[in-house]
């Protein structure tokens, strides 16, 4: 049986034609005496500079093919840079092919047999391999330097090289960021409304924006738009500008806005007449929505997403009693736990989250490199403006996702550090709470919020519900917070479900 040949084709971008490489390799393999049915084609689109031989899928596929097929005796490639642009990867492939006695032929710039039929490299071919490897690496270095020079020049000229433009601005033909004719006026109007309208809060400004600019702010998506409004007020570029963006409002006005935001306190828009201990803590297990407390003859927590599958309505007083009982248990557990162990656990959790933050920052570096490469391709006229803008938007979305993850983790680390600091103080000033003396509703609610995260309610059967507790981070738990409520025959009973599934009646 005749021997086989591997045809290796690789491109870095979708604009490059990998099929053209393969067609030339197929014709050359026929000339060398390998029919089409004895040719193994490996085609991949991947970077030849950022990835090493272990992370290059094409290289791994090549090695797997050679290891699994003893009939392969030759490898054909368009040019050396199609294998790799890094010296360590090229020499790793060379050593692998020599070890398995695979002949290596490079077509361009001229037909070269870098490894002969015996799996050896002659001194001349070794010299040629070194020269072309140096050329491949120097080409990458020259491209990076050219890109860096172009980026520095654009920065000096006040031009934005890549990435999305901040809302309120647009790029002109010279790639300078200038105020958007419509959106910039919108930003200025929102700042003026917030600072000049008496008692205007961020929420009131948001409602004003929804009414005046419904195409950009919509009431149906309150949380996202409200966060966006906060982000607009916290963006310093609007008030101070930078090398790329001109300021839209006066800096003194921006300082007044920041001062007003810092003094603003989050107050409820409506004052509740009912003292409900579990307000904002009770959720429906079936649909995940928060249960709302309704009044009337019998006050109850009610799920507004009723359908034929679930209909959750549970007595408010019973649930609040269970929540307070569970809070007492968890508070006593945490008051008696060894603070040294608690501090150690908190330190490990903080360290894990910081490690994850470092991982996200490394991903951010990769995105920056991707952004630089994209701009390099655009400056070299290898991709069109439409494709550049589309891919730049994708990279920007990836960046925003990672930035949000980093912000979330940093907030968690800050919260854990506060708990850690309090735990360290408790070692010196440890005291036990006397729950019988706590009569104030505000003090009880503060304790509930300190320990209890959520209470999930699920309907087991008519008038029989299960309550399952989750707890805030940093809280030590040695028992399951699961209860069963039975409200049949005018008799209300509550049972705690133990680890062994036995039940203890508490109400």
N, C-alpha and C positions, 0 to 999 in steps of 0.2 A: 504493500500500500504506500502511495506517495506521501510525502511529508506535507505539513500544513504551515501556513504563514499568517502572522497576526498583522493586520493593518490598523495603525493607531492614528486617529484623527481627533483634534481638540480645537475648540474655539473659546474665546473669552466672553463674547457678546453674541446676541441673537442676530446682529447685523452681519456677522461673518458667516460665510457659506461653508459649513462643514461637509456638505455633500460634494462640493467641488473637490475638496481635498481627497475624499474617499474615492471619487471616480478616477482621479489621476493615479492613486495608489493601486486600485484594482487593475488598471491597464498595465502598470509597471509590474505587478505581481504575475500577470499572465506572461509578460515578456521573460520573467525569471523562471517560468516553467511551473507556476502554481495555478491550476484551473480554479474557476470560481467556487466550485464545491469544496475546495481545500483552503479557502480563504476565510479567516475569522476577522470580522470588522468590529472595532471598538470605537465608538463615537461618544464624546462627552463635551458639555459646555461647562467649564469651571475655570477658576483663576489659577494661573501658573506662578503667581508671585506670593500670594498670601497663604496658600495651603502647603503643608509639607506632604511627604509621600504617604504618611499614614492617613491623612484626611482627604487625599485626592481619590475620588471614587474611580476615576479612569485608571489610575495606577494600580489600585487594589484589584480592579477587574482584570487588568493585564496579568498581574501576578497569579490570580486565581486560575485564569485560563491556562497559563503555562504549567502550573502545578498539577492541574487536573487532566491535561492532555499531553501524553508523551510524544505525540506525532508532531508537535510544534517544534520547528527548528530554526525559524527565521522571524524577524520583526522588521516591518517597513514603516517609516514615518516620513512625513512631508519635509520637515526641517527640525532642527534640534529644539527650537523654541516651542514647538508643538508638544514636546515631551514636558519641558519645564523651563522656567527662566531663573531658577535657583540652583546654584552649584551643588548644594547638598542633595537635592532631589535627583539631579542628573547623575551624579556619581552613585547614588543608591540604586538607580535603575541599571546603570552599567555593571555594578558588582553583582546584582541579581541575575542579569542575563549571562554574565561570564560564569557564574556558579552553575547555571543550568545549560551552558553551552548553546546559547541562542544567538544566532547571527543577527547583527544590527546594521540596517542600511538606512542612510539618510539621503533623500533625493536632492534637497536644496541646501546650499547654493550650487553644489555639483554632486554627482553620484559618489557617495562615500561609504565604504564598508568599515564602520568603526570597530566592530567585533567580527572576527572571521569565523569560518565554519567550525573551528576547533574551540571556539569560545575564548579566544585570546585577543589581546590588543597589542598591535605592533607599536614600537616607539614613535613612528610617524603619526599613526592614528591617535595615539595618546596625546601627542602634542596638538594635533588638530582639534581633538575633543576639548582640551584645555583652552585653546584659543576661542573656539566658538562658545564655550561656557562663559568665558570672560565677556565676550561680546553681548551675550544674552543678559548678564547681570548689569553690565554698564548701560545697556539700553533702558533698563528699568530705572536705574539711578538718574539718567539724563531726563527721563520723562517726569520723575518726581521733582527734580530740581526745576524743570520748566514749569510744571504746574505750580510749585511754590512761588516762583518768581511772578507768575501771572496772578496768583492770589494776592501776593503782597502789593503788586502794582494796582490791582483793583481796589484794595483796601485804602491805599494812599489817595486814590482818586474818589473815595467815598462811594464805591460801587459794591453791590452785594453779589458775591460770586455764586452762591447756591442756597437752596433751602426756601421754604415758604416765606412770604412777606407778611408782616404783622398786619392784623385787621386795621384798616384806616389808611393804609399806604398802598402804593403800586409801583412797579418798575417802569421807568421810561425807556426810550430806545437805547440810551447809554448805560442801562442797568443801574441807574441811580434810583434810590427809593424816594418817592415824592408823595405828598398827600393825595389820597384818592379824592376825586371831585365830589363824590357822594358820601362815602363812608367816613371821611375825615370830618365832615360837617356833622355827621351823626354822633361821632365821638365827642366833639366839642359841645354839642347840644346836651348830651347826657351828663357831662361834667358840670355844665352850667346849671342844669336842673337840680343836680344833687347838692351843689354848694349854695345855690341861691334860693331854693324852695325851703320854707320853714318846716322843720320836723320831717324832712324827706330822708328816708332810710334807703338802703340798697334795695330792699324789697319794693318800696314805693317807686324808686327809679326804674326797677325792672318792669313794674306794671305800666309805667309811663312809656317805656321803650316798646312793650308789647302793643300798646294802643297806637303809637305813632309810627313804629317800624315793624309791622307784623311779618314782613318777609324775612327779618333777621331774628326776631324774638317772638316766641310763641308760648302762650299760656299752657298748652297741652303738654309741654316738656319743661316744667317749672325748674326741676333740680339742675338740669344741664344748663339752661339759660341763666339761672341765678348764679351758678358757679362762673359762667362766662362773664356776667356783669362784675362779679368780684375781681375776676382776672383783669378786666379792663381797667378798673380803678387802681389795681396794684401794679400796672405796667408803667415803669418809670420812663420809658421812652416817650410816652405822650407828654410828659411834663418837663423832661430834662433833655431828651434827645441823646444821640451818640454819633459816632463817626459815620454811621450809615443812615440813620433816620433823623429827620428834623423834628423838633418839638411841635406839638399841635396846640398846646395851651401854655399859659404863663407859668413859670416855675413856682412863683409865690402862690398862685392859685392851686397848683398841684400839692404843695406843702399843706395848705389849708384843708384840702380834701383828705389827705392822709391823716391829719390830726383829727378831723371829724370822725373818720372811720375808726381810729384807735380809741376814741372816747365812746363810741357807740356800744350799747349793751343790747344783747339779744333778749327782747321781752316778748312774751306771748301776745299775739294780736287780739286774743279774747281771754277774758278772765273766767276761769271755770268756777262754778258754784259748788261742785262736788269734789270731795277729797278722795281721790282714787289712787291707791297706793301703786298699782301696777300700770299706770298710764304710760303708754309708749313701750311697754315691756312684753305684752301678751300678743302672740301671733298664732295664726291658723296653720297647723301642720300640713293641711292638704294643699292650700293654694299659696301659702307663704305671706299673705297679707296681714297687716297689723289689725287686731281686733279693736273696734271703737266701743267706748263705754256709752251706753244709752240709758236714759232715765225713764221715769214712769212709775207705775205701781211697783214693779220689780226691776231693780237696776241690774244690768247684765252687760257682759262683753259680747259683742255681736260681730260676726263676719259679714261684710257687705257683699262678698262674692258668692251668694247662695245659688245653688243649682241642685239638680237631682242627686248629685253625688255627695254633697256635704251641706250641712245646715248647722253651723256652730253658734249657739247662744247659751252662755254659761253665767251663772249668778256672780255678780261682781264681788259681793261680800265674801263668798266662799273662796274665790280665787285670791283675793287680797289677804285673807287669813292664811291660806297656804303659802303665799309669797312671804309673808312676815315670818311664819314658822320656819320656812327654809332659810330665810336670811339669818335668823337667830342661830340655826344649826351651823351654817357655813361660817358665820362670824366667830362662833365659839371655837370651831375647828382651827380657823386661821389665827385666833388669839393664842391658842395653845401650841401651835406648830413651832418647831425649832427654827428660829430666825436665821441661824447659820446655814441650814440646808436651803431655806427659801432664798437667801442672798446668792448662794451658789447656783441655784436653778435660774434665777433672774439673770445672773451674769452670763451663763451659757446661752440663754435665749437671746440676750442682747448681742453677744458675739456672733451667733448664727445669723441674725438679721443683718449685722454689719458685713459679714462675709457675702451675703446675698446682694447687698448694696454694691460691694466691690465687683461682683459678677455682672450686675447691670451696668456699672460704669465701663467695664471692659466691652460689653456689647455696644455701649455708646461710642467707644473708640472705633469699633468696627464700622458702625454707621457713618462716623466721620470719614473713615477711609473710603467707604462706598461712595459717599458724597463727593469726595475729592476725585475719585476715579471717574465718576459720572461727569463732573465738570471737565476733567481732562479729555474725555471722549468728545464732549461738545466743543471744546476749544480747538480740538484737532479736526473738527468737522466730520467726525466719524458717526455721529448720530444727529438726527434732525431736531429742530427746536421743539416740535410737538412731543416727540418721544422723551426728550430731556425734561420738559415740564411735567409730563405724566410720571416719570420715574422719580423726579425730585419730590413730587407730592407724596408718593409712596414712602420714600425715605423719611419725609417729614412726619407722616403718620406713625411710622415705627419709632421715631425719636420721641414723639409725644407719649406713646404708650409706655416706653421705658422711663421717661421722666415722671409720669404719673406713678409708676411702680416705685421709683426711688423716693418720691415725696411721701407715698403711703408708708413705706418701710421706715423712713426717717421719723415720721410722726409716731409710729409704733415704738421705735427705739426711745424717743423722747418720753413717751408715756411710761415705758418700762423703767427708764432711768429715774423718773419721779417715784415710782413704786419702790425701786431699789433704795433710793435715798430715804424714804419713809421707813423701810424695813430696817435699815441700818440705825435709824433713830430709835426704833422700837426695841432694839437690843438693850439700850440704856433706859428707855422710858416705856417699859411694857406694862400695860394695865388691862384689866378685864372689864368688859361692858356689863352693866347691870340693866338687862332689858326690861325688868319690871318697872324701872324708874323712867323709862322713855315713854312719855305720854304725847309729846308733840308730834303732830303729823309730819312736819318738815324734817325733824330729826329721823323719823322712821323712813321717810322717802329718801333721804340722803344715804342711809345705810343700804337700802334696797339698790339704789343706783350704784353704790360702791361695789357690791358683790354680784348682783344678778345682771346677766346680759339680756337673756330672752327667756320667755316661757311659751313653749309650743303646746297648743291645745289640739287634740284630735278626738273625733267622735268615734267611740267603739261601737255603741249601739244606742238606741233612743234613750236619752237622759243619762247616759253613761259616758264619761269623758276621761281622757288620760292627759295629765299635765307633765311635761318634761322640761327640766331647767337646763339652761346653759349659763356659764359664768364668765365674768370678766377675766382678762389676762392677768397672770400673777396670782390668781386665787388657787389655793390648795384644796383639792377635793378628795375625800376618802370614801364617799358613798354616792350612789346614784340618786339624782334628784328627780324621781319619777313618782307620780301620785295618780290615784284613781278616784274620780268623783262620781258618786251615785246619787241622783236626785229623784228617785222613784217614790211614789206613794206618800208624798208630802214629808218624806224623811230624807234628810240630806246627810250623807256619809262620805268621809274622805279617808282613804287608805294610803299609807306609804308603801311602795313596792320595794322590797329588800333585794339584795344581790341574789339570794336563792329563790327569788320569785314569790316568797311568802309576803303576806300583807299584814300591816299593823295599822289599826284604826286610830286616827288622831283627832277626828271631828265626828 
